[in-house]
């Protein structure tokens, strides 16, 4: 059933506020930016923002979630359990490609705040990190049950992959030009590394 006009209006307004907040946070940093700055840039009253987002932390988490979903046009669940390479490539591609362009500067702001803001850290872990890890772990266990990969320490392997992705993002933010020049090749390259590291049984 199509969204009502009111639901569509709310969605459009939320996306507009998030877009403005992303620009302000990237320009000023999270702490220096204010709700008033964002409201003024968005062309709305200060209090209107609170109808959509509880506080600046909620805005920042919303931005990060928006970035994470930007490449999720084909859900991970859509891949068959046998299509291991496609699943892994898409799983790796989502966060890496979502940070193209100006989003790298925004990623720097988000990650620096996550390290010191316990509320944001908890929300990020609960709403983004844990569901993403759980999805991968579920799929990896299916492959292990099918004898396609080694069953030992799957949870640890998945977290190592997640850490690799985050590390590459940080390295890019720090200005690694060689990495930046080959960024688009990372999903395929990392997929090969992960498959080999998992000890995939070749036919």
N, C-alpha and C positions, 0 to 999 in steps of 0.2 A: 504494500500500500504506500503510495507516494507520501512524502512528508507534507504536513500541513504548511500553509503559508507562514504561520507563526514560527514553526520549527525551522523552516528555511531561513527566515529573517534572523533568528537567533544564531543559526550556524554561520551565516554571512557576517554578522556583527562580531562573533567570536573570532573568526578567521581574520577579519580586519584588525581587531585589537591585537591579536597575536603577531600579525605582520608588522604593525607599528612598534610593538614592544621589542620585537627582535632587532629592529633598526636602532632603537634607542639604547638597548642593552649593549649592542655591538659598538656603538659610538661612545657611550659614556661609562660602560661597565655597569654591573648589576647594582652595586651599592650607591653609586652616584646618581643613577637614574631614579626618578620618582614617578609615582602614579600620576601626578599632575603633569609631568613631562609627556607621558604616554597619552593621557587624555587630550592634552592640547594638540598634539600631533595628529591624533585620531579624529579630532573635531567633535569631541563629546565632553559632557560634564565629568568632573573627577569621579563623582559618586556612581556614575553609570557603569564604570568598569567593574565595580563590586557586584553588580547584578550578574556578571558573567564569570568573574574570577575572585576568589576569596582574598588574595594578596599577591605580592610580587613573586613569591615562591611558586604559587599556582600558575602564574603567567609563565615563569621560566620552565616549569615542567611541561606545560602545554606546548611551548615552543619546541622543546626537545622531542616530545611525542609526535608533533607535526613533522619534524625533520625525519624521524624514524620511519614514519608511514609514507613518506614522499615517493618511495620506490616500490611500495607494497601493492602494486597493481595486480600482481598475480600472487595470491596467498600461498604461503609455504605449505599449508595443508593440502593444496591442490596437486602437489607432486605425488606420484605413486611411491610406495615404499621401496621399489626396486630402482627408481631413478635417483641414485645416490649422488651422482655428480651434479645434476641439475639442482637438487635440493641444497647441497652444500654451497654451490656457486651463488644461488639466490640468497641464502642465509648470510653469506659474507658480503654480497653486493649491496644489500639494503643499507647497512650503516656506512659503508665506505663511500658509496655514490651519493648518499643523501647529504654529504658534507662538501659537495663541490662549491666553488665560488666563495661568496661571502659567508657561507655557513661555517667555514673553518674558524673565522673570528668569533662567531657566536658559540661554537663548540668550546672555544677557549674560555669564554665567560661562564658557560654552563658548568664545565668540569671544575674550574677553579672554585666555584661556589659550592658544588657538591662536596668538595673536600673539607669545607669548614662549616657548612650549614647542615645540621643534623636532620632537620625537618625535610629539606630537599633531598638529602641522601636517602632517607627512609622511603620517601615517595618514589624516588627514582628506582630504588631497589625493588619495591613492591609492585610498581605499575609498569616498569619497562624491563629491568634486568631479569628478575625472577621468571616472569612469563616467557621471555625469550629463551632463557636457559632451559626452562621446563619443556618447551616445544622441541628444542634440539635433543634433549635427553630422551624424550619419548620416542622420537624417530630413531635415534641411535640404538635404543634398546630393541626396537623392532629389527633393525639390521643385525644386531648381535644374536637375537633369537633365531634369525634366519641363517646364521653362520657366515654372514658377509664381512663382519669386522670382529676384532678381538673384544671380548666382553669385559675385560679387566679395566677398572678405574674410568668408566665412561663419564661420570660426573666430573672428575678431575680433568679429563681430556677436553670436555666442552668448555670448562672455565679457562683452560689454557688457551683455547681458540679465542674466546671472548677477550682475554687479556691481550692477545696478539693484536686483535683489531683495535682496541683502545690504545695500545702502545704505538701503533702505526699512525693513528690520528694525532696523538701527542707529538710524535716525531715530525709530522707534516706541519703542525702549528709552530713548532720550533724552527721551521725554515729549511728543512732538508730538500734541496732543489732536485737531487737525483730521484728522490721518492716522488716529489710532486710531478716530475716530468713523466713518470711511468705509472701514475695513480690509476688510470683506467685499466691497466693490465693486471692490477692486483687481484680482483676476484678469481680470474682463471689461474693465476700463479699460486695463490693461497689454496685454492681448491686442490691443485696437484700436490702441494706440500702436505695438506691435511690428509688426503687419501693415502699417501705414501706413509705418513706418520702413524696412521691408524692400522697399518698392516693389512690393507684390503687384499682379500684372497682373489687373485686373478684367475680367470678360467683357463 
